[in-house]
Amino acid sequence: MLHEMRETAGLSKEVVSAKTGINVTTLYRIETAQARPQRRTLTAMLELYEIPEPQRSDALQLLVDALKPGMARSFEDAVSEVYGAYINFEAEALSARFFQASYVPGLLQTAAYATAVYQTTMPKISDQVVEQRIRAREERSWVLTKDDPLELWVVLDEAVIRRLVGGKEVMREQFERLRYHTEKRNVILQILPFDAGAHPGMLGSFTLLDFPDPADPELVYVEGIASDELIEGHPEVRRYGVMFDQLRAMALSPRDSIDMISDTMRDLE
């Protein structure tokens, strides 16, 4: 439908990308129903295509009807455009590879840990927005328990488990959550120890997503202080893939990683 609307408006994907800020590859995924746009993204597209009522309202309602738990309307405005797109891609992905240097990835966070992270890293945002973002993270976790669950491979810098976020009780609960998830066949967790020395992840945290259809290109989501970014160019994605392979080779085995987490839990006592 959106493909036909764009063609009727006489606009190329490149023109739409320039006017809306939507990556060309992302626009292709949206038009081929491989990804769902956020409401504000769809609204911008409909306005650009000069779609009148009632067709505009019908298109927005279709988006609501097709929405999965990965992106609920109630907290859509609390996340960035890029992060919202990432959540939709994550819901469709076959596997995800995370490297985190600072904190536990959102999919594995407890509510208390997530609250402590937001209150510390974003002290000026309102309690309502914090609550909305935490709900977004909790609803995202459905991808780990659905019938065909996301295959998750996480490498954490040792600093993540050594840093006391929210206090001892919050960390104890978070460690229990990590151990619980690693009992699942679709979750692998490794710790990159301090004594591994310098490593490629020192450049920052990132996530690689792979999709069921081999024809769909991999995506990289990179978090930054000022903004986040979705990368879809093959050469750059390949570089991140090599970096992740190096990181997991340098990290402790999954069994030794859980032992380190258990030892850290005992240290809290």
C-alpha positions as CSV (number, residue, x, y, z in Angstrom):
1,M,0.0,0.0,0.0
2,L,2.7,2.5,0.9
3,H,4.7,1.5,-2.1
4,E,1.7,2.4,-4.3
5,M,1.1,5.6,-2.5
6,R,4.7,6.7,-3.0
7,E,4.6,5.8,-6.7
8,T,1.3,7.6,-7.2
9,A,2.9,10.7,-5.6
10,G,5.7,10.4,-8.1
11,L,8.4,10.3,-5.5
12,S,11.5,8.1,-5.5
13,K,12.7,6.3,-2.3
14,E,15.7,8.7,-2.2
15,V,13.5,11.8,-2.3
16,V,11.3,10.4,0.5
17,S,14.4,9.5,2.5
18,A,15.8,13.1,2.1
19,K,12.5,14.7,3.2
20,T,11.6,12.4,6.1
21,G,15.0,11.2,7.3
22,I,14.1,7.5,6.8
23,N,17.0,5.4,5.6
24,V,16.3,4.0,2.1
25,T,16.8,0.4,3.2
26,T,14.4,1.0,6.1
27,L,11.9,2.5,3.7
28,Y,12.1,-0.6,1.6
29,R,11.5,-2.8,4.6
30,I,8.4,-0.7,5.6
31,E,7.0,-0.8,2.0
32,T,7.5,-4.6,1.8
33,A,5.9,-5.1,5.3
34,Q,9.2,-6.4,6.8
35,A,9.1,-3.6,9.4
36,R,6.4,-1.4,10.9
37,P,6.9,2.3,11.1
38,Q,6.2,4.4,14.2
39,R,3.0,6.4,14.0
40,R,4.8,9.7,13.6
41,T,6.9,8.2,10.7
42,L,3.7,6.9,8.9
43,T,2.0,10.3,9.5
44,A,5.0,12.1,7.9
45,M,4.9,9.7,4.9
46,L,1.1,10.1,4.4
47,E,1.5,13.9,4.6
48,L,4.3,13.9,2.0
49,Y,2.2,11.7,-0.3
50,E,-0.7,14.1,0.2
51,I,-3.1,11.2,1.2
52,P,-6.6,12.6,2.0
53,E,-9.1,11.4,4.5
54,P,-10.5,8.8,5.1
55,Q,-7.6,6.8,3.5
56,R,-5.1,8.5,5.9
57,S,-7.1,7.4,9.0
58,D,-7.5,3.9,7.5
59,A,-3.8,3.5,7.1
60,L,-3.1,4.6,10.6
61,Q,-5.6,2.2,11.9
62,L,-4.0,-0.6,10.0
63,L,-0.8,0.2,11.8
64,V,-2.5,0.0,15.2
65,D,-4.2,-3.3,14.3
66,A,-0.9,-4.9,13.1
67,L,1.1,-3.8,16.0
68,K,2.9,-6.4,18.1
69,P,3.8,-6.0,21.8
70,G,7.3,-4.8,20.8
71,M,6.0,-1.3,20.2
72,A,2.9,-0.2,22.1
73,R,1.2,3.2,21.4
74,S,1.3,4.2,25.1
75,F,5.1,4.7,25.2
76,E,5.9,5.4,21.5
77,D,6.4,9.1,22.1
78,A,8.9,8.3,24.9
79,V,11.5,6.8,22.6
80,S,13.5,8.2,19.7
81,E,12.6,7.6,16.1
82,V,15.7,5.4,15.6
83,Y,15.1,3.4,18.8
84,G,11.5,2.9,17.8
85,A,12.6,1.5,14.5
86,Y,15.1,-0.7,16.2
87,I,12.4,-2.2,18.5
88,N,10.4,-3.1,15.4
89,F,13.4,-4.7,13.7
90,E,14.2,-6.6,16.9
91,A,10.7,-8.0,17.0
92,E,11.2,-9.5,13.5
93,A,14.8,-10.6,14.0
94,L,16.0,-14.2,14.1
95,S,19.0,-13.5,16.3
96,A,20.7,-10.6,18.1
97,R,24.3,-10.2,19.2
98,F,24.9,-7.6,21.9
99,F,28.1,-6.1,23.2
100,Q,27.6,-3.8,26.2
101,A,30.4,-2.0,27.9
102,S,28.4,0.0,30.5
103,Y,25.2,-1.8,31.6
104,V,23.0,-4.8,31.2
105,P,21.1,-4.8,27.9
106,G,17.5,-3.7,28.1
107,L,16.1,-7.1,27.2
108,L,17.6,-8.6,30.3
109,Q,17.1,-5.7,32.8
110,T,14.9,-5.8,35.8
111,A,12.6,-2.9,36.3
112,A,14.6,-1.7,39.4
113,Y,17.9,-1.8,37.5
114,A,16.4,0.0,34.5
115,T,15.0,2.7,36.7
116,A,18.4,3.3,38.3
117,V,20.0,3.5,34.9
118,Y,17.5,6.1,33.6
119,Q,17.5,8.2,36.8
120,T,21.3,8.4,36.7
121,T,22.0,8.8,32.9
122,M,18.9,11.0,32.2
123,P,18.2,12.9,35.4
124,K,16.1,15.6,33.7
125,I,13.5,13.3,32.2
126,S,10.2,13.0,34.0
127,D,9.1,10.1,36.1
128,Q,6.3,9.4,33.5
129,V,8.8,9.1,30.7
130,V,11.0,6.8,32.8
131,E,8.0,4.6,33.5
132,Q,7.0,4.5,29.8
133,R,10.6,3.6,28.8
134,I,10.7,0.8,31.4
135,R,7.4,-0.6,30.1
136,A,8.8,-0.5,26.6
137,R,11.8,-2.6,27.8
138,E,9.6,-5.0,29.6
139,E,7.3,-5.5,26.6
140,R,10.3,-6.0,24.3
141,S,11.2,-9.1,26.3
142,W,8.4,-11.0,24.7
143,V,10.8,-11.8,21.9
144,L,12.7,-14.1,24.2
145,T,9.6,-16.2,25.1
146,K,7.5,-16.3,21.9
147,D,7.0,-19.6,20.0
148,D,10.0,-18.9,17.8
149,P,12.2,-17.0,20.3
150,L,15.0,-14.6,19.5
151,E,18.4,-16.2,19.6
152,L,20.4,-13.9,21.9
153,W,24.2,-13.8,22.4
154,V,25.4,-11.2,24.9
155,V,29.0,-10.2,25.7
156,L,29.3,-7.9,28.7
157,D,32.4,-6.0,29.8
158,E,33.3,-7.1,33.4
159,A,32.6,-3.5,34.4
160,V,28.9,-4.1,33.9
161,I,28.7,-6.7,36.7
162,R,31.2,-4.8,39.0
163,R,29.4,-1.5,38.8
164,L,26.9,-1.1,41.7
165,V,23.8,0.3,40.0
166,G,20.9,1.1,42.3
167,G,22.5,-0.6,45.3
168,K,23.2,-4.1,46.4
169,E,19.6,-5.4,46.4
170,V,19.0,-4.1,42.9
171,M,22.2,-5.7,41.7
172,R,21.4,-9.0,43.5
173,E,18.0,-9.1,41.7
174,Q,19.6,-8.2,38.4
175,F,22.2,-11.1,38.8
176,E,19.3,-13.5,39.5
177,R,17.6,-12.3,36.3
178,L,20.8,-12.9,34.3
179,R,21.2,-16.4,35.7
180,Y,17.6,-17.2,34.9
181,H,17.9,-16.1,31.3
182,T,21.1,-18.1,30.7
183,E,19.2,-21.3,31.6
184,K,17.3,-20.9,28.4
185,R,18.6,-22.5,25.2
186,N,18.2,-19.3,23.2
187,V,20.3,-17.1,25.4
188,I,24.2,-17.2,25.7
189,L,26.0,-14.8,28.0
190,Q,29.7,-14.2,28.2
191,I,31.8,-11.8,30.4
192,L,34.8,-10.1,28.9
193,P,37.2,-9.9,31.9
194,F,39.4,-7.0,32.7
195,D,42.5,-9.1,32.3
196,A,41.6,-9.6,28.6
197,G,43.2,-6.2,28.1
198,A,42.4,-3.9,25.2
199,H,39.6,-5.0,23.0
200,P,37.5,-3.8,20.0
201,G,34.5,-3.0,22.2
202,M,36.3,-0.1,23.7
203,L,34.9,1.9,20.9
204,G,31.4,1.5,22.4
205,S,28.3,-0.7,22.7
206,F,26.5,-2.1,19.7
207,T,23.9,-4.7,18.6
208,L,23.8,-6.9,15.5
209,L,20.5,-8.2,14.2
210,D,20.0,-11.1,11.7
211,F,16.7,-11.9,10.0
212,P,15.0,-15.2,9.0
213,D,15.1,-14.3,5.3
214,P,18.7,-14.6,4.1
215,A,17.9,-11.9,1.5
216,D,17.4,-9.4,4.3
217,P,20.6,-7.6,5.2
218,E,21.9,-7.5,8.8
219,L,21.5,-4.4,10.8
220,V,23.7,-2.7,13.4
221,Y,22.3,-0.5,16.2
222,V,24.9,1.7,17.8
223,E,24.1,3.7,21.0
224,G,25.7,7.1,21.5
225,I,25.5,9.9,24.1
226,A,24.1,12.4,21.7
227,S,22.1,10.1,19.4
228,D,21.7,6.5,18.3
229,E,22.1,5.1,14.8
230,L,20.9,2.2,12.7
231,I,23.6,1.0,10.2
232,E,22.5,-1.0,7.1
233,G,25.6,-0.8,4.8
234,H,27.2,-4.2,4.3
235,P,30.9,-3.2,4.7
236,E,30.2,-1.4,8.0
237,V,28.0,-4.2,9.3
238,R,30.6,-6.8,8.4
239,R,33.2,-4.8,10.4
240,Y,30.9,-5.0,13.5
241,G,30.4,-8.7,12.9
242,V,34.2,-9.2,13.0
243,M,34.4,-7.1,16.2
244,F,31.8,-9.3,17.9
245,D,33.6,-12.5,16.9
246,Q,36.8,-11.1,18.4
247,L,35.0,-10.1,21.6
248,R,33.3,-13.4,22.2
249,A,36.7,-15.2,21.5
250,M,38.3,-13.0,24.2
251,A,35.5,-13.5,26.7
252,L,35.1,-16.2,29.3
253,S,33.1,-19.2,28.4
254,P,29.4,-19.1,29.3
255,R,29.9,-21.5,32.2
256,D,32.8,-19.4,33.6
257,S,30.9,-16.2,33.0
258,I,28.0,-17.5,35.2
259,D,30.6,-18.5,37.8
260,M,31.9,-15.0,37.8
261,I,28.4,-13.6,38.3
262,S,27.8,-16.0,41.1
263,D,31.0,-15.0,42.8
264,T,30.1,-11.3,42.4
265,M,26.7,-12.0,44.0
266,R,28.5,-13.6,47.0
267,D,30.8,-10.5,47.3
268,L,27.7,-8.4,47.7
269,E,26.9,-10.3,50.9
